[in-house]
């Protein structure tokens, strides 16, 4: 139970990393798929969808909840030591 806050923070960071890297990976894939070696042309597009914003917000919420859980666990351990 004591490591729940730490695990939630890791999970939130993973969500944030996924939301940050998805547009970059999509842009690189678009560049690779549209590359025309004969005409020396390629199409590069970059955009952020609503999906990435929602995933980032969920990641921030999980990260905040994990921080609160870690602090609550620390405070509970300290008060157990006092008693």
Residue pairs with C-beta under 8 A, 6 or more apart in sequence:
1 73
2 73
2 77
4 66
4 69
4 73
5 66
5 67
5 68
5 69
5 70
5 71
5 72
5 73
6 66
6 70
7 66
8 62
8 63
8 65
8 66
8 69
8 70
9 62
9 63
9 66
9 67
9 70
10 66
11 62
11 66
12 59
12 60
12 61
12 62
12 63
12 64
12 65
12 66
13 59
13 63
14 59
15 55
15 56
15 58
15 59
15 62
15 63
16 56
16 59
16 60
16 63
18 55
18 59
19 52
19 53
19 55
19 56
19 59
20 56
22 51
22 52
22 55
23 46
23 47
23 48
23 49
23 52
26 47
27 44
27 45
27 46
30 43
30 44
30 45
31 42
31 43
31 44
34 41
34 42
34 43
35 41
35 42
36 42
